[in-house]
Amino acid sequence: MSDPINLIANWLQGLLLGLGLSVGLTKIILSFVGAVVVATIGMLTVIFLIWLERKIAGRIQDRLGPNRAGPYGLLQPFADVIKILTKEYTTPDGADVVVYNIAPIMAVASVLLIWAVIPFASTVVGTNLNVGVLYIMAVGAFGLLSILMAGLSSNNKFALLGAFRSVAQLISYEIPMVVSLLMPVIFARSMGLVDIVEAQMPWFIILSPLAALIFIIASMAEVNRAPFDLMEAESEIVAGFHIEYSGMKFGMFYVGEFLHVFTVGALVATLFLGGWRGPWAEQYPILGLIYFYIKTFVGYFIVAWVRLTVPRIRIDQMLDFNWKFLTPLSLVLLIITAVLDRVLVLVNSERWVYSLVMFLANILIIWATVEVLKKTTSKPKRKEFPMRPVAMAPETSTSTEPSS
Amino acid sequence: MTGMDSLFLIFAVITLISAFLVVTTKNLFHAALWLIMTLFGVAAIYVLLNAFYLAVIQVIVYIGAIAILMIFAIMLTQRVMNPSGRIFNKNWIIAALLGAFMFIGLVIISMQTGASKTTLPQISGQLDTVSELGQALVSPNAYVIPFEVASVLLLAALIGAIFVSRKR
């Protein structure tokens, strides 16, 4: 009973083999079943996530959140889903129909593809790809592509502007994200996510808190969440790239966004919080699954928390923050981590010494960054204006008035 | 015909058809999307050859960067929604002839070298191709010189871009 998922898989395999199917075909069918199950669980989690996020938003903004339908408002998202399913699908005049309709599907698919490589427990993993970290980045390209397709095919200026912004944002934030992903790779000596989880004897967030921080910030930009939701800024470009979508087509973008945030939580849990690791997780894989979900929700909560606290930044601030702060910082961190790792491996240090030195190096970099920022950023000078009367007396103003 | 062969055929057909559509589609945006499909088909063929690293890099570099930049350029320059103008210019016959000659030449070469008859060499499942590649890229008796030359070239391009775009 310690591993119900593999129990079911084995039972299914026995059933299919008993029906007289070949081993290869059984394998293919089981892979498909696994993919469908993971995708369905992902989509169902989103329904819960929407409720959760609205509840968190309510608490942070000092109100109750949904509380009418069902206990604690738990049935509210189901009502919303039914509403959105019955809405009319509109297609704008002059839209590029095929591309317009593929875009929302790709938005969800690009996120679901990431779930293929995430280890949920010690025995439950889609596929142990030896280039797992790179695969995550490659799949992200399809998310960007879906936004571009939606923006271009909608035949709408606001959608096009949203797509423009998305390219600037997503391509630039990919760089610190990739570099921060290299830190777990250095520590684990592997790009496979299964190996990375297995190597986390102290969690990697202890070895490199700065990398975790950079990864979370860059991921927030990748999922277009506030404070980085410039491409759907309501007050500037109405709704950005998904302005022309209605009903479930919009719903797909919405689901894709929530699922992406949840996936970021899962990635943070896998790469930095030890994945399924925890007490007795190896004997009882089901416990690992529970640990993994708890850690994922911690990551999810951080992203939601920041979204609800920080206001949207301007586009120049967004680019400056990436190119002048995050990218140099992540590169410095990478160089120092790589050199220290080499030295510590050469002197054959113990695991705890290795962890301690890495942790102290990270703290040192954070301290140095704060000091440099204090020195270099000049405080915005408040311009002094001389006091002026609000209204002028009529005698003085007549002399300056042009004679008509 | 094994399952591998049929998968290869499917991806090859997808790649070829999308490559053909890249040059015959009137809408430039659609052409870029077909190009992405072509590159994706090539990546799938890499996967069939057990070259996961190459496949993922193909997707990151060509689809994630180059194709996206192409679409970005199309967004900036063209009236995407109502394409106008001819697809082919008057050189299309020469280009088609050159392409045909190239194809025939490649086929002849692969026939002569016997490349069409060699089977896929078996690699052991334990081989960690990524770390092998990493070792090869920095080891002095393998590819360290091309690797460093490429790095210097990219650095020069970066500095050049900064120099060109700097305000005088």
Contacts between the chains, C-beta under 8 A, distances in Angstrom:
chain1	res1	chain2	res2	distance
A	24	B	3	6.9
A	94	B	81	5.9
A	94	B	82	8.0
A	96	B	27	7.7
A	96	B	29	7.3
A	96	B	30	7.8
A	96	B	81	7.2
A	99	B	29	7.6
A	99	B	30	7.5
A	99	B	33	6.9
A	129	B	52	6.3
A	130	B	52	6.5
A	130	B	53	7.9
A	130	B	128	6.3
A	130	B	129	7.1
A	130	B	130	5.5
A	131	B	52	5.2
A	131	B	53	5.1
A	131	B	56	5.0
A	131	B	130	6.0
A	134	B	53	7.3
A	134	B	56	4.5
A	134	B	57	7.0
A	134	B	60	6.6
A	135	B	56	5.4
A	137	B	60	5.7
A	137	B	64	7.3
A	138	B	56	4.8
A	138	B	59	4.0
A	138	B	60	4.7
A	138	B	63	7.7
A	138	B	64	6.5
A	139	B	59	8.0
A	140	B	64	7.2
A	141	B	59	6.3
A	141	B	60	6.6
A	141	B	63	5.1
A	141	B	64	3.2
A	141	B	65	8.0
A	141	B	68	7.0
A	142	B	63	7.7
A	144	B	64	7.2
A	144	B	68	6.1
A	145	B	36	7.0
A	145	B	63	7.2
A	145	B	67	7.9
A	145	B	68	6.8
A	148	B	68	6.8
A	148	B	71	5.5
A	148	B	72	7.8
A	148	B	75	7.9
A	149	B	33	7.4
A	152	B	29	5.9
A	152	B	71	7.3
A	152	B	75	6.3
A	152	B	80	5.9
A	153	B	29	8.0
A	155	B	81	5.3
A	160	B	75	6.8
A	163	B	75	6.9
A	164	B	72	7.9
A	164	B	75	6.9
A	167	B	68	6.6
A	167	B	72	5.2
A	171	B	65	7.5
A	171	B	68	7.0
A	174	B	64	7.7
A	191	B	130	5.9
